Amino acid sequence: MSGVDAAVPGPSTVSAPRSGASFPAMRAAKVPRSVMAGPYGHPFHPVAVTIPIGAWSSSLVFDLLGLAADDPRAFATGSRWLIAIGLGGAAGASVLGLLDLSRIPPGTPARRTALAHLCLNVTAMLLFSASLVLRVLELGRVPGVAFVLSVVASAGLSVSGWLGGKLAYRWGVRVADENTQREGFETA
């Protein structure tokens, strides 16, 4: 074993390396359900999630500024808009995520992780929706309960993002298969 191989943790240091070709279920999870999900090796779901994540993260910044400001109206308005934009973006990302989920075989750790990811995201959407309703009822300021709902939703979203990263980066859901990846590391 070379020095590089010894330093890299993973299955190759424990047992003989395996390729995606050995696992038809893994290979199937890499293929898009439809054109709408994005082409092979380029899923649209990870790109789409940047809209709600960015909007909701920014809304928290606006909330903090609004809570500290003498006149919070502009920050409260900005936060409401950002939450609404995040909800719209989350609806679109959800459709793409469901397309990717449909390719993961039932009974697998990847499927269970994807379902936990889904539940956390739906919960975040519900909490942000409730937060938005409370904000619409009090337009001139950032309601404390609405802010707390947004913080809790963001915490859940952080865990969900970690699970989504595990699906893509550890288990390669909708990521190009190993033979395709190898092309990027072969020397001419």
Secondary structure by P-SEA (a helix, b strand, c coil): cccccccccccccccccccccccaaaaaaaccccccccccccccccccaaaaaaaaaaaaaaaaaaaacccaaaaaaaaaaaaaaaaaaaaaaaaaaaaaaaacccccaaaaaaaaaaaaaaaaaaaaaaaaaaaaaccccccaaaaaaaaaaaaaaaaaaaaaaaaccccccccccaaaaaaacccc
